[in-house]
């Protein structure tokens, strides 16, 4: 089993920054298999940024490109999401997740069903 714990959410004014962290524990896994989603009230869960396997680069949603950056610390089994120039429309619960086994390196996996393990989520609220 894998346990994922997100932290770093909070309330911030538009234009501000936050850095989310997701610490993984349990079975051995690679931070190259992890990604971030978000879900706003009344909306579907959407992919924000993700690793695409070792050597496969990263995916970043168009809506956050140039503002959000995914990074990792494999020694700490932790993935980060640096969020800059936040906008009110970024308000959501943010989740980290781990890809299901058998993924293809370099492929954009952006559907929630592509992921097997999920954290409990952390709330990000951006005020205007």
KAVENSUL-V731379 format. One record per run of one state. SS is the DSSP state (hx for helix, st for strand, lp for the rest). FROM is the first residue (numbers start at 1). TO is the last residue. If there is no record, write none. Layout:
SS/FROM/TO
SS/FROM/TO
This chain:
lp/1/1
st/2/7
lp/8/9
st/10/13
lp/14/17
st/18/26
lp/27/30
hx/31/33
st/34/39
lp/40/45
st/46/51
lp/52/57
st/58/60
lp/61/67
st/68/73
hx/74/76
lp/77/77
st/78/83
lp/84/87
hx/88/90
lp/91/91
st/92/99
lp/100/111
hx/112/114
st/115/118
lp/119/121
st/122/127
lp/128/128
